[in-house]
Amino acid sequence: MLGISLFGKEMNRILRNPKLLIPIIGILFIPIMYSGMLIGAFWDPYGKLDRMPVAVVNADAGAEFKGAPLTVGRDLVKELQANKTFNWAFVDEAKAERGLKNGDYYYVIEIPSEFSSQATTLLDKEPHPAAIRYLTNDSENYLASKIGSSAIAKLQTDISQQVTKAYAKAVFGSIGEAADGFAQASAGAGKLEDGAKSAEQGAAQLRDNVAKLASGTQQLAGGVEALDSGADRLQAGTAAVSDGTAKLADGLGKLEAAGGQLGGGAKQAAAAGAELAAGLASAKQGSADLAGAAAKLSAALDAYAAAQPDAAQDSALQGLIGAARAVSAGAAELSGGSAQLAAGGAQLQQGQDALLQGIDALHAQLAAADKNGTELAAGAKSAAAGAAKLADGAAAAGRGVAQLADGTGKLADGSAALATGAAQLASGSTELSGKLGDAASQSAGVTGTDALYDMFANPVHVEEQKLTDVPNYGTGFAPYALSLGLFVGALLSTMVVPMRETGTKPRSGWSWFVSKALLFAGVGVVQALIADAILLYGIGMHANHLGAFVGFSILTSVTFMMIIQFLVTLLDQPGRFVSVMLLILQLTGSAGTYPAELVPAWLQRIGDWLPMTYSIRAFREILTGNELRDTGASAAFLAVVAVLFAALTFVVFHLMHRKERGQAPSAELSV
């Protein structure tokens, strides 16, 4: 065939040219150098943790729990000394922190001074969990800190089991004491039963008496309601009395003042009466003298008339005699009236004296009445205030009695419930006494053992059941590293293997394509075989399905070769750039390191079309799977991709050949 003949000539040219042969031989080892070094370096990192220096600082002062010493920190140090998980360095705090900063230690474990004392607070009302201080320096090595976090988590579990075991010993040691306590409690429950029966009888009496109290309270409420109404009326009456006595006191004051004025007038009248009596006495004497003189005058005139007969006839004399007689008679009457008037004046004076004495007595009585009226008004005012307070108190008493009535009703209900509860208490105490007796007999037979303490400290064990087993980190990382190495090997091959040049010009695009395809496919097959051989027999990786592993490695390498051959043949140097971009997409979107669900959604969709996604998936199933359920589908996808890009490469060579023939048709050479 024309293509095979051209391929043979090209291989002969390469073998005769050391400048081509040596780089191509070197290219054959690129996949194993890339993937093998990655897999070998990370083959079993968790199996070499004993080389990692870790500082331990124990500042625990210890504690006492249930009468026994508890030294969790010291016990932990002893366990770490016997445990070779890490390269432990037991140092002080200053050296540990200095070493962490300088990179001498990857992390530091500090056991604080209160570690054991905090561990004893589990049964306290407010427990304080024991804490271990874990110091890392992520800037030195982030993965180392993550590995340390996993180890510390396991260490935390171990310490928790130790502390719980100490608690278990203390708890089971207390069970014997609890058995004695149950026996004593059973005896006490018997006494409680007797007391409960007495309480039941007392509760029944209380219920009956409280019912009576509730009835009496209702009657008291009615009486207080009447008292409230009477207090209101008393308040109104005393208020009226207070107003009246105030007015009476005011009137008595005015009357006392008028009595004083009356006494003064009576004194003046008594003085005038005395003067009148004296004048009337003088008038009486004058009228008596006048009557005597008038009588003498009348007698003298009569004697004169008798002595003088002539004169008796004188009308003037007769008139004078008659007037003298009339004066004498009037003077006599006047003297009698004056005597009566003088007697009346004397009586008037006596009456005025008596009146003056009576007015003085009246004034004294009015003064006393005024004083008593003032005191009466003050007392009436106080009575009115007291009546108001009485009304308020009666109203408050009414409200209080209403509340009392409500409370006694509730008390009656509560006492009835108390009686029922007392009956239940009596019944329950009987049952309690029996149960405590049973508990005492049962707990007396409980004894602690080391096996029981271990069970108490670690009651749950995780039994891991694996559908497939990945023995180490390197085996789990191999599908990703091998796929990556084969792709990088294919990409670097384009820098050594001639992409377009041949020793002689091809007669057709087909022969040109076959020559280059066989060359690149051959390089890919050899790269895959070398990588497989070193992984299986050099590093010691195990494949559950050895034949499938070798065959799929060859298919993957050839597929990558076909993809990159097409890109570089079509675009030359930019084709390599596109290949690098494709590699970057596959590094992140093929789920080689983290699950596909953890990458962005758009990258997940792209990953479904990337060939490395299927090569990694198939390699995982081939290396560690029990069955090859999805390997056939992945192989079919890669085969389709390889054929597709091979066909596209043929189209490129065909177009290139037609272009060259169009430029120099006479230059065709037979092959």
ABEGO torsion letter per residue (X at the ends): XAAAAAAAAAAAAAAABAAAAAAAAAAAAAAAAAAAAAAAAAABAAAAAAABBBBBBBABAEBBBGGBBBBAAAAAAAAAAABAABBBBBBBAAAAAAAAAAGABABBBBBBAAAAAAAAAAABABBBBBBBBBBBBAAABAAAAAAAAAAAAAAAAAAAAAAAAAAAAAAAAAAAAAAAAAAAAAAAAAAAAAAAAAAAAAAAAAAAAAAAAAAAAAAAAAAAAAAAAAAAAAAAAAAAAAAAAAAAAAAAAAAAAAAAAAAAAAAAAAAAAAAAAAAAAAAAAAAAAAAAAAAAAAAAAAAAAAABAAAAABAAAAAAAAAAAAAAAAAAAAAAAAAAAAAAAAAAAAAAAAAAAAAAAAAAAAAAAAAAAAAAAAAAAAAAAAAAAAAAAAAAAAAAAAAAAAAAAAAAAAAAAAAAAAAAAAAAAAAAAAAAAAAAAAAAABBBBAAAAAAAABABBBBBBBABBBABAAAAAAAAAAAAAAAAAAAAAAAABBAABBABBBABAAAAAAAAAAAAAAAAAAAAAAAAAAAAAAAGBBBABAAAAAAAAAAAAAAAAAAAAAAAAAAEAAAAAAAAAAAAAAAAAAGAABBAAABBAAAAAAAAABAAAAAAAAAAAAAABABBAAAAAAAAAAAAAAAAAAAAAAAAAAAAAAAAAAABAAABBBX
